Amino acid sequence: MVTYSLKQSAEGQWNVCRSGASLFSHLQLPAAIRLAREVARDEHLRSGRSVCVEMPGTESTIRLAQFASSAPFLGRAA
């Protein structure tokens, strides 16, 4: 699963990150959420892979969006 994450900077602005790299920075929180969801949805539609958007919460991570893979599960039955 590909994960996009929102990270707050020391200045209080928000960054949209993937694999630890900041893709977009200096955003207000609503704009960062919208942009992260849009980028995640676009990647899911182009690649067919599972993609999610997460944001750190005070006690746990908050999942803001999830786009499930359209590929069938090919694992073994238990």
C-alpha positions in Angstrom: 0.0 0.0 0.0 1.2 3.5 -0.9 0.8 6.0 2.0 0.7 9.7 1.7 1.0 11.5 5.0 0.4 15.0 6.4 3.2 16.4 8.6 3.1 19.7 10.4 6.1 22.0 10.2 7.6 23.9 13.1 5.9 27.0 11.7 2.4 25.4 11.9 2.0 24.8 8.2 1.4 21.4 6.7 3.3 19.2 4.2 2.1 16.4 2.0 4.7 13.6 2.1 5.3 10.2 0.4 8.0 7.8 1.6 9.4 10.5 3.9 9.8 13.1 1.1 7.8 16.3 1.1 5.9 16.7 -2.1 4.0 19.9 -1.2 4.7 22.2 1.6 3.6 25.4 3.4 -0.1 24.5 3.2 -3.0 25.3 5.5 -4.6 22.1 6.9 -7.8 22.0 4.8 -5.8 22.6 1.6 -3.2 19.9 2.6 -6.0 17.3 3.2 -7.7 18.1 -0.1 -4.4 17.9 -2.1 -3.3 14.7 -0.4 -6.6 13.0 -1.2 -6.5 14.2 -4.8 -3.0 13.0 -5.3 -3.8 9.6 -3.7 -7.0 9.2 -5.7 -5.1 10.0 -8.9 -2.3 7.5 -8.1 -4.9 4.8 -7.3 -6.7 5.4 -10.6 -3.5 5.4 -12.6 -1.8 2.4 -11.0 -4.7 0.4 -9.5 -2.7 0.0 -6.3 -4.1 0.6 -2.8 -3.3 4.1 -1.6 -4.2 5.8 1.7 -3.8 9.3 3.3 -2.8 9.5 7.0 -2.3 12.3 9.5 -0.7 12.0 12.9 -3.2 12.3 15.8 -2.6 13.0 19.4 -2.8 9.3 20.3 -2.8 7.4 17.0 -2.7 7.9 13.3 -5.9 9.1 11.6 -6.7 7.7 8.2 -8.2 10.4 6.1 -8.7 8.4 2.9 -8.2 5.0 1.5 -8.5 3.8 -2.1 -8.5 0.0 -2.2 -6.8 -2.1 -4.9 -9.0 -3.4 -7.7 -6.8 -6.4 -8.2 -8.1 -9.7 -6.9 -6.5 -11.3 -3.8 -4.3 -14.1 -4.9 -3.2 -15.4 -1.5 -3.8 -18.8 -0.1 -7.0 -19.6 1.8 -6.4 -20.3 5.5 
